[in-house]
Amino acid sequence: MLYQQGYESSSKISLTTFKRMVEPKILSRNPDNELDKLFELFDEEGDGFISFENLKHIAMEVGKKLTDEQLHEMIDAADNDRDDALSRNEFKAIIRKKDGHVGMRWNAIDELSSDEEY
């Protein structure tokens, strides 16, 4: 990426330059496709729902020690139709609600000094 922008691979660039380089790539991604891929990782049976057991298995796989009560609370928070599972749309809604949008959040990066080079 640096080479394509006219920089040597060992060049240091400012945060502003970095953001200008990566923003088009990030913004060109389709957030719905990204969420669909994530949903499919959780939906282990491929039945179109994330069950309590799916969520428990994923939590264990990533090393999160959550109680059954905590996992049920997570499902209850997003389970609009009260079927004890998350549909694709319920899953997408809760992910979007948590972050406000899907994609990279520049505000966290903006906290860094834009005068520094990385």
TORKOL-4160 file (C-alpha; in steps of 0.2 Angstrom, whole numbers, padded with zeros to 4 digits, m for minus):
118
<pt num="1" X="0000" Y="0000" Z="0000"/>
<pt num="2" X="0014" Y="0012" Z="0004"/>
<pt num="3" X="0023" Y="0008" Z="m0013"/>
<pt num="4" X="0006" Y="0012" Z="m0022"/>
<pt num="5" X="0006" Y="0029" Z="m0014"/>
<pt num="6" X="0024" Y="0033" Z="m0019"/>
<pt num="7" X="0032" Y="0029" Z="m0002"/>
<pt num="8" X="0046" Y="0017" Z="0002"/>
<pt num="9" X="0041" Y="0002" Z="0012"/>
<pt num="10" X="0052" Y="0008" Z="0027"/>
<pt num="11" X="0044" Y="0026" Z="0026"/>
<pt num="12" X="0036" Y="0034" Z="0041"/>
<pt num="13" X="0019" Y="0042" Z="0038"/>
<pt num="14" X="0008" Y="0054" Z="0048"/>
<pt num="15" X="m0008" Y="0048" Z="0055"/>
<pt num="16" X="m0017" Y="0060" Z="0043"/>
<pt num="17" X="m0009" Y="0051" Z="0028"/>
<pt num="18" X="m0012" Y="0034" Z="0035"/>
<pt num="19" X="m0031" Y="0038" Z="0037"/>
<pt num="20" X="m0031" Y="0045" Z="0019"/>
<pt num="21" X="m0024" Y="0029" Z="0012"/>
<pt num="22" X="m0035" Y="0017" Z="0021"/>
<pt num="23" X="m0051" Y="0026" Z="0022"/>
<pt num="24" X="m0056" Y="0022" Z="0004"/>
<pt num="25" X="m0053" Y="0003" Z="0007"/>
<pt num="26" X="m0063" Y="0003" Z="0023"/>
<pt num="27" X="m0077" Y="0013" Z="0016"/>
<pt num="28" X="m0079" Y="0002" Z="0001"/>
<pt num="29" X="m0083" Y="m0013" Z="0011"/>
<pt num="30" X="m0101" Y="m0018" Z="0012"/>
<pt num="31" X="m0105" Y="m0019" Z="0031"/>
<pt num="32" X="m0120" Y="m0030" Z="0028"/>
<pt num="33" X="m0109" Y="m0043" Z="0019"/>
<pt num="34" X="m0097" Y="m0042" Z="0034"/>
<pt num="35" X="m0111" Y="m0045" Z="0046"/>
<pt num="36" X="m0118" Y="m0059" Z="0036"/>
<pt num="37" X="m0101" Y="m0068" Z="0037"/>
<pt num="38" X="m0100" Y="m0065" Z="0056"/>
<pt num="39" X="m0118" Y="m0071" Z="0058"/>
<pt num="40" X="m0113" Y="m0087" Z="0049"/>
<pt num="41" X="m0099" Y="m0090" Z="0061"/>
<pt num="42" X="m0110" Y="m0090" Z="0075"/>
<pt num="43" X="m0124" Y="m0100" Z="0067"/>
<pt num="44" X="m0115" Y="m0116" Z="0068"/>
<pt num="45" X="m0130" Y="m0127" Z="0062"/>
<pt num="46" X="m0134" Y="m0116" Z="0047"/>
<pt num="47" X="m0152" Y="m0114" Z="0052"/>
<pt num="48" X="m0153" Y="m0095" Z="0052"/>
<pt num="49" X="m0153" Y="m0093" Z="0071"/>
<pt num="50" X="m0140" Y="m0091" Z="0084"/>
<pt num="51" X="m0145" Y="m0101" Z="0099"/>
<pt num="52" X="m0140" Y="m0101" Z="0117"/>
<pt num="53" X="m0129" Y="m0116" Z="0114"/>
<pt num="54" X="m0121" Y="m0107" Z="0099"/>
<pt num="55" X="m0117" Y="m0092" Z="0109"/>
<pt num="56" X="m0110" Y="m0103" Z="0123"/>
<pt num="57" X="m0099" Y="m0112" Z="0112"/>
<pt num="58" X="m0092" Y="m0096" Z="0104"/>
<pt num="59" X="m0089" Y="m0088" Z="0121"/>
<pt num="60" X="m0079" Y="m0104" Z="0126"/>
<pt num="61" X="m0069" Y="m0104" Z="0110"/>
<pt num="62" X="m0063" Y="m0086" Z="0112"/>
<pt num="63" X="m0059" Y="m0089" Z="0130"/>
<pt num="64" X="m0074" Y="m0078" Z="0138"/>
<pt num="65" X="m0080" Y="m0085" Z="0154"/>
<pt num="66" X="m0098" Y="m0080" Z="0154"/>
<pt num="67" X="m0111" Y="m0088" Z="0165"/>
<pt num="68" X="m0127" Y="m0096" Z="0158"/>
<pt num="69" X="m0137" Y="m0081" Z="0165"/>
<pt num="70" X="m0125" Y="m0068" Z="0156"/>
<pt num="71" X="m0127" Y="m0078" Z="0140"/>
<pt num="72" X="m0146" Y="m0078" Z="0142"/>
<pt num="73" X="m0146" Y="m0060" Z="0145"/>
<pt num="74" X="m0136" Y="m0056" Z="0129"/>
<pt num="75" X="m0149" Y="m0066" Z="0119"/>
<pt num="76" X="m0164" Y="m0058" Z="0128"/>
<pt num="77" X="m0157" Y="m0040" Z="0125"/>
<pt num="78" X="m0159" Y="m0043" Z="0106"/>
<pt num="79" X="m0172" Y="m0056" Z="0104"/>
<pt num="80" X="m0187" Y="m0046" Z="0099"/>
<pt num="81" X="m0198" Y="m0060" Z="0094"/>
<pt num="82" X="m0194" Y="m0069" Z="0110"/>
<pt num="83" X="m0190" Y="m0086" Z="0102"/>
<pt num="84" X="m0174" Y="m0088" Z="0113"/>
<pt num="85" X="m0163" Y="m0087" Z="0098"/>
<pt num="86" X="m0156" Y="m0072" Z="0087"/>
<pt num="87" X="m0161" Y="m0071" Z="0069"/>
<pt num="88" X="m0150" Y="m0063" Z="0056"/>
<pt num="89" X="m0159" Y="m0046" Z="0058"/>
<pt num="90" X="m0159" Y="m0047" Z="0077"/>
<pt num="91" X="m0140" Y="m0050" Z="0077"/>
<pt num="92" X="m0137" Y="m0036" Z="0064"/>
<pt num="93" X="m0147" Y="m0024" Z="0075"/>
<pt num="94" X="m0138" Y="m0028" Z="0091"/>
<pt num="95" X="m0121" Y="m0026" Z="0083"/>
<pt num="96" X="m0126" Y="m0009" Z="0075"/>
<pt num="97" X="m0133" Y="m0003" Z="0091"/>
<pt num="98" X="m0118" Y="m0007" Z="0101"/>
<pt num="99" X="m0106" Y="0002" Z="0089"/>
<pt num="100" X="m0118" Y="0015" Z="0081"/>
<pt num="101" X="m0112" Y="0009" Z="0064"/>
<pt num="102" X="m0102" Y="m0005" Z="0056"/>
<pt num="103" X="m0085" Y="m0002" Z="0051"/>
<pt num="104" X="m0069" Y="0007" Z="0058"/>
<pt num="105" X="m0072" Y="0021" Z="0071"/>
<pt num="106" X="m0061" Y="0035" Z="0067"/>
<pt num="107" X="m0065" Y="0044" Z="0083"/>
<pt num="108" X="m0053" Y="0032" Z="0093"/>
<pt num="109" X="m0039" Y="0035" Z="0080"/>
<pt num="110" X="m0042" Y="0054" Z="0081"/>
<pt num="111" X="m0037" Y="0054" Z="0099"/>
<pt num="112" X="m0019" Y="0051" Z="0093"/>
<pt num="113" X="m0009" Y="0065" Z="0089"/>
<pt num="114" X="m0010" Y="0068" Z="0070"/>
<pt num="115" X="0008" Y="0076" Z="0070"/>
<pt num="116" X="0016" Y="0060" Z="0075"/>
<pt num="117" X="0023" Y="0048" Z="0062"/>
<pt num="118" X="0021" Y="0029" Z="0064"/>
